[in-house]
């Protein structure tokens, strides 16, 4: 049942290229994204969307954070992103021109479902991105984009997250086509790039041994940091959650530019820092933040795009991902972080697939 892997989590990490392919399939025709089969919104309704709220929990919330960048960048619609357990208690401003996108692997998370109902009560249209056809969230939402990741057994979410990112990119591109801020050629170029992600994830998986060695070397630590800017920060949050969840090592994800506003005080000799530097638009800035922690003795694993030699002299170890646009880098960057959490957990001797105190589906508040 684990397909030759020791744990479901590793099996699911390796299923990501397929999950991504299946989530893309039938939605991209030529170089055009077509979601008209699953989304009932007319062209005019899309053009009338005033704002989008992404609402979700945990890993799905981290996908929503990527969604904020993607929808704002591609479709130029203002986006807010909330944790479901906060959203429904904070009296958010929802109108009939608000699109609420709930993201949920299981489609059964109590807070997410309650947020969906709250949003509908206020007249919003609710779209669900979910991995379970016929789940509560899927049944109650007005529109559904299904992620085709297949059943996810390990408590720590991996392939569901990357598939959620794909669904979000498809949505961003579909709306972008309707809004017309970018030219058709430009959008088609972006779609072409999107289609290369499955094979690029396969490339990243080949670096498993390097990640394993780093994970084993840091497994004795009780504290570490993830740093990144822009989309790398969103991925850093997910990497940090994954590590905490299964290895029980405390970690914090920080927007790299925010370090000197307090957190730098915690950087001391040998503290492991995982520094994401995949975003070309802020690459130099990120490298200078990495140098700040390096100068204070941190032991740094850098994550960069192939060919970015500028990073190598500022870090102790490096993992590269294939060349990719900033927008799509999260799909590749998260993979080494999943592997890192996995091997840190194995090294510390904990149960990978069933971490303590956690349930796969949180159906209570
Ligand atoms: C972390 C994890 C959780 C879930 C969260 C939401 O690895 O799996 O943080 O992402 O409980 O679950 P869904 O997506 O089923 O609503």
Boltz pocket constraint, residues with backbone or C-beta under 6 A from the ligand:
constraints:
  - pocket:
      binder: B
      contacts: [[A, 57], [A, 58], [A, 59], [A, 60], [A, 61], [A, 103], [A, 104], [A, 105], [A, 106], [A, 107], [A, 108], [A, 109], [A, 112], [A, 155], [A, 156], [A, 157], [A, 158], [A, 241], [A, 242], [A, 245], [A, 359], [A, 360], [A, 361], [A, 362]]
      max_distance: 6.0
